Amino acid sequence: MKHKILSKNNQEEVASLFSSVFTSSEGEKEGKLIGDLASKLASGIDNQDIICFGTYIEESIIGSIFFTRLQFKEAIQVYMLAPVAINTEHQGKGVGQALINHGLNELKIRSVAVAITYGDPSFYSKVGFQAMSENVIQAPIKLSFPEGWLGQSLTEEPIPTINDLPTCVKEFNDPAYW
């Protein structure tokens, strides 16, 4: 198993992975929605505002994650982890946790202060995310499930309170994802 930073050249395989995984777990409509999102995100990978990691066994992608920058008026680096897809045959084997931890370590190297995600607290707590109030860091768009708003500090300091509303990358500017 090998983790790699991906580029725009990986758009097709990343989109296919996300589409397949989400179709299997959530149905065709969600598979198309998240597959399209992954395709748009992958086409915009710049390794700054949109960072994508993949896990491979030999030459086959079995997992992928995106980190996208949230922009604030304050000079602080905050990235959002979403979406995450692990090939259904490899789920429950620690592949997702290993890939997320790899990505978080890469963000630490880049001096990122905070990572947030919007997802299942029981899964993301395994990789250090904790429930976070929007009084600490607001979501860029109204959340359907506020209990899924999670964060973790990537420094020795606690997550700072940021009072302004962030902007997300354009690919996430759709309430369907929130």
Secondary structure, DSSP 4 states (H G I P E B T S, - for coil): -EEEE--GGGHHHHHHHHHHHHHHHH-HHHHHHHHHHHHHHHHT--SSSEEEEEEEETTEEEEEEEEEEEB-SSS--EEEEEEEEE-GGGTTTTHHHHHHHHHHHHHHHTT--EEEEES-HHHHGGGT-EE--TTTS--SS--S-GGGEEEEESSSSPPPP--SPPB--GGG-SGGG-
